[in-house]
Amino acid sequence: MNTLFGSALIAAAVVASAFAPAAAQQTAPQAITGPVLYCFVSPNDQPPVGNFGRCTSFYPASSYTAAFEIRNLPAGSYSYVWTTELGLVLPCTTSRCSQQYRGGMAISDIINVTYTNLATGEAKTLSRSLAINGPF
């Protein structure tokens, strides 16, 4: 009986250890391997979140600044075109752009950046939703 019980415990331990690494891998955050559009709205009562920033604020203020930056872009020479959700072209020509927003109201916007590799001509677009004093 002790041998049977001991064998059952060993079998349970082997099965549990076989599944433990898979469960741990699923809960670990994935590494960001490609370009991302970072955004942080200030003032903000919350710190930035990793490589994506915090593109929302509920902090009461008369005005806000949203700072955007393309991160993890491969080495090379690029041109940039920044636009808003309504198609307004922003006066930014680098991998960074800031946009001012007036406070006292709920604001939502989508900022797009199209970056073009000048050596290959390949163009890609990244977008981020922004929310101030309201939901997305």
N, C-alpha and C positions, 0 to 999 in steps of 0.2 A: 504494500500500500504506500509506504514512504517513497519507494522507487517510482511508482506511478505519479504520485503527487510532485516529486522533485522533477521528473521529466516534463510534467505539465508546466511548471514554473519556468523551466529553461526554455521551453517552446514559446511561452508567452513573452519572455524577455527578448528572444531572437526576433519574433514578429514585431514587437514594439520598437526595437532598435532599427529594424529595416524601414519602418515608416517615419521615424523621427527626423532623419535628415530631409526627407521630402517635405514634411510639414514646415520645417524651419526655413527651407528655401522659398516656399510659397509666401511666407510672411515677411521675408527680408525685402527692403525696397530695391527696386531695379535701378541699375546704373543708367544714367542718361548718356547716350552715345552720340546723338546728333544735335544739330542746332535747336535751341529753344529761345523763346521770347520771354525774357525776364521783365517783370513789372513790379513797381512798388509805388503805392499812393501814400503821400504824406500831406498833412500830419496823419499819424496813425497810432493807435494805442496798442497795436500788436507788432511783434518783430517780423522781419521777412521770413519766408518759408523756403529754405533750400535754394535750389537753382531757379525756382519759378517766381520767388518774391511773394508779395501779397497785393493783389490788384483790386483791393476793396478797402474802404474805410468808413467807419461809422462815427469817427471822432468829430465832434462839432467844431467847425472852422468856417471862416468867411471865404477861404479859397483853398484849393488843393493843387498839388503838383503830382502828376503821374510820370515817373521816370521809366523808360523802356530801354532795353539793351539786348541785342542778340548775343547769346552765349554759346560756346562750343562750336563756333564756326570754323571750318578747316582753314588752314593758312591759304592765303591767296589775296587777290585784289578784287574788290567788289564795288558795285554801285548800289545805292539804296533809295527806295521810294517809299515813304511813309504816308498812309492815308487813314482817315477815320471811317466809321461805319457809313456815313453819308457821302463818302467819296471826296471829302476835303483833303487836299494834298498838304501835308505838314512841311514846314521849312527846315527839314532835317536831311542831311546828306551823308551821315556817318552811321555806324552801327548802334548809335545811341540817339535817343530822342526824348524830349520832355514836352508835356502838354499841360496847360493850365486849365482848371475848371473852377467855376464859381460855386461857393458853398450855399447853404440854406435851402437846398432842394435835392430831390433824388435824381441822380445822374447815372445813366448807363451808356456805354460806348464800346465799340470794338475797334481796336487799333490793328492795322495790317502793315506789314513791312514786306516788300518784295526786294529781295537781294539778288543781284545778277553777278555771276562769276565773269569777270572781264576777259579771262583767258579762254573760257569755253563757250560763253554766251548762255549758259544754263541759268534759268531764273527759277526761284522758289519763293513761296510766300508763307509767312508765319503770322498768326493772329492771336490776340488776347482780348478777352472780355474784361471790362472794367465796371465796377459798381461803387458809387459813393452815396451813402445815406439811403440805400435801397437794395432790393434784391436784383439778381442778374436777370 
